Amino acid sequence: MTPRQIDRFCASLPAATRTVQWEGVIVFKVGGKMFCLIAPEEHSIGRISFKSAPEHYDALSRSPGFRPAPYLARAKWVSVDDPSALTDIEMKAYVRRAYALIAAALPKKKQRELALAPNSRDHAVR
């Protein structure tokens, strides 16, 4: 996937927001929390960076094409300098997983506000 395609994919995720910060880095958030970064070429953070599941971080950050994301590695983020090294399916799966990790960590009230979690009253037996 190209960075532009990744941008469109991130924007299509429910309740995802897009901002530009830090010298032109495109930042995608859900509930105000970052899940994916798309940096200009040659930026220090890497071309594409995203949150990794803590239990997968060590293996993923040492995998070919990946590296610990500068400034965000302690939060278990990885960077991919060449997004074309991954298939579209792989890139979408990694970004979707990053999004899901961040969305799941949001408070339940925030998840309901963003329509990411069902309202428990809607499912109550009447």
C-alpha positions in Angstrom: 0.0 0.0 0.0 1.1 3.5 -0.6 1.0 6.1 2.2 -2.0 7.7 0.4 -3.8 4.4 0.4 -3.0 3.8 4.1 -4.3 7.4 4.8 -7.6 6.5 3.1 -7.9 3.2 4.9 -7.3 4.8 8.3 -9.8 7.5 7.6 -12.4 4.8 6.8 -12.2 3.3 10.3 -15.1 4.1 12.6 -14.6 7.3 14.6 -11.1 7.8 13.3 -9.8 11.3 13.2 -7.0 12.8 11.1 -4.6 15.6 12.1 -1.2 16.8 10.9 1.4 17.3 13.6 5.2 17.3 14.1 6.7 18.5 10.9 4.0 17.2 8.6 3.2 13.8 10.2 -0.3 12.6 9.6 -1.7 11.4 12.9 -4.7 9.1 13.1 -6.6 8.8 16.4 -9.6 7.2 17.8 -11.1 8.7 20.9 -8.2 11.2 21.0 -5.6 8.4 21.2 -3.1 7.8 18.4 -3.1 4.5 16.5 -1.2 5.2 13.3 1.3 7.8 12.0 2.2 8.5 8.3 5.4 10.5 8.0 6.9 12.4 5.1 9.7 10.6 3.4 13.0 10.5 5.4 11.3 11.6 8.6 13.0 10.2 11.7 10.0 8.2 13.0 9.7 6.1 9.9 7.3 6.2 7.0 4.4 4.3 8.7 4.2 3.8 12.5 1.5 2.1 14.5 0.7 0.6 17.9 1.6 -3.1 18.3 0.1 -5.5 20.8 2.5 -5.7 23.7 2.8 -9.5 23.4 3.8 -9.2 19.7 6.1 -6.1 20.0 9.4 -7.9 20.5 9.1 -10.3 17.6 7.5 -7.7 15.3 10.1 -5.0 16.0 12.9 -7.4 15.0 11.1 -8.7 11.9 12.5 -7.8 8.5 11.1 -4.4 7.4 10.1 -3.3 10.9 11.9 -1.4 13.6 11.0 0.1 17.0 9.3 3.4 16.4 11.6 6.3 17.5 10.0 8.2 20.5 7.2 5.6 20.7 9.0 2.3 21.2 8.4 2.3 25.0 4.6 2.4 24.2 5.1 -0.7 21.9 5.0 1.1 18.6 6.8 -0.1 15.4 7.8 1.6 12.2 7.8 0.4 8.6 10.2 2.4 6.4 9.0 0.8 3.2 5.2 0.1 3.3 5.4 -1.6 -0.1 7.4 -4.4 1.6 4.1 -5.6 3.1 1.1 -6.8 1.1 -2.1 -4.7 1.3 -3.7 -7.4 3.4 -0.8 -7.4 5.9 -0.7 -3.6 6.2 -4.4 -3.3 6.7 -4.3 -6.1 9.3 -1.6 -4.3 11.3 -3.3 -0.9 11.1 -6.7 -2.5 11.9 -5.1 -4.3 14.9 -3.5 -1.0 16.1 -6.9 0.7 15.9 -8.6 -2.1 17.7 -6.0 -2.0 20.5 -6.5 1.7 21.1 -10.3 1.6 20.8 -10.5 -1.3 23.3 -8.4 0.7 25.8 -10.8 3.7 25.7 -13.1 4.0 28.7 -16.5 2.3 28.0 -18.3 5.6 28.1 -16.1 7.0 25.4 -16.5 3.8 23.3 -20.3 4.2 23.5 -20.1 7.9 22.6 -18.1 7.0 19.5 -20.5 4.1 18.8 -17.6 1.6 19.2 -19.3 -0.4 21.9 -23.0 -1.2 22.3 -24.9 0.7 25.0 -25.7 -1.8 27.6 -29.2 -0.4 28.1 -30.0 -1.2 24.4 -29.4 -4.8 25.1 -31.2 -5.1 28.4 -34.0 -7.6 28.6 -37.3 -5.8 28.9 
